[in-house]
């Protein structure tokens, strides 16, 4: 049986070489949907605003609108300064510019769970960053015009273009393009192991940029002595992450054996009769809060929750987590939907050196160096010496020539 890597590589190669025909074939094979070529690219503006007849329709709309508002507010407020200028010397002007990417692809899972929240958490920061050409890939289940919640969410997020493709074939389509569809510069958004592998592979091949390294979801809840309310939310925070899939990982770390026992018991009560997927929960008892922090920073979880009376005091000691949730009301489910920061976060210990998705994800940094005749000679002289130390003759001559030109310019001045 082919490994995930082999399967994904084959899909990527096929779509790159044969385009639409392989996209349609893989969509039928993996999603069980027989699409025509003209059904792959959907212009959201042409779809009518859905009328939701169900009793919860108004509540659903209001929740989507509320989430959009909170996500936009956070990312607008944290949008970095796009030009920073430094003038270290007369005649030398330096800049750091953040330039929005032109064309970005967003992958939104639509398998067992239709993750509308991932659409909002990815598309909205990209738009606020200044991305003008945004494409969203969503696996087809039913015709788009018959999927009112997705239509409403797409319109609320101001998305214009949708690819009705899922899985590794969607990543291939966005990375390589096909007839009538240009490739993107960066692909963002979470997905299953085939999607994650496809994203990593097209990045390794130099086809596109990526947002974060997103594998199976993770949470670590850390606490000392807990009251009954905190025991309840600790159990639910662990289960909320574990329910994503069977390969998710949840940790409960405590220096209180009583809390470990209490949360374990509450978890067992909650899962009685539950028959959905559930990841592994690991119970870890440590001697003190300091050991707990050391362990947590080593694990570097995607989500980290702090509960109990020590939560605020311990928060500054957390250095490696995709997102930190402090206090009983701040469970990761709040962050998943409406708090504001994106829930697309690094996993698999990569939070030690990677950050979660933000507006900066959709920008590239460019340095600008401007110099004129007033540039102090020390810059040219020191650079010339360093070039000579390294044995790079033309580097040295380049600086030497500029120094000579500067001197002759000075001699020729009246």
Secondary structure, 3 states (H helix, E strand, C coil): CCCHHHHHHHHHHHHHHHCHHHHHHHHHHHHCCCCCHHHCEEEHHHCCCCCCCCCCHHHHHHHHHHHHHHHHHHHHHCCCCCEEEEEEECCEEEEEEEEECCEEEEEECECCCECHHHHHHHHHHHHHHCCCEEEEEECCCCCHHHCHHHHHHHHHCCCCEEECCCHHHHHHHHHHCECCECCCCEEECCCCHHHHHHHHHHHHCCCCEECCCCCCCEEEEEECCCCHHHHHHHHHHHHHHHCCCCCCEEEEEECCHHHHHHHHHHHHHHCCCCCCCCCEEEEEECCCHHHHHHHHHHHCCCEEEEECCCHHHHHCCCCCCCEEEECCCCCHHHHHHCCCCCCCCCCCCHHHCCCCCCHHHHEEEEEEEEECCCCCHHHHHHHHHHHHHHCCHHHHHHHHHHHHHHHHHHHHCC
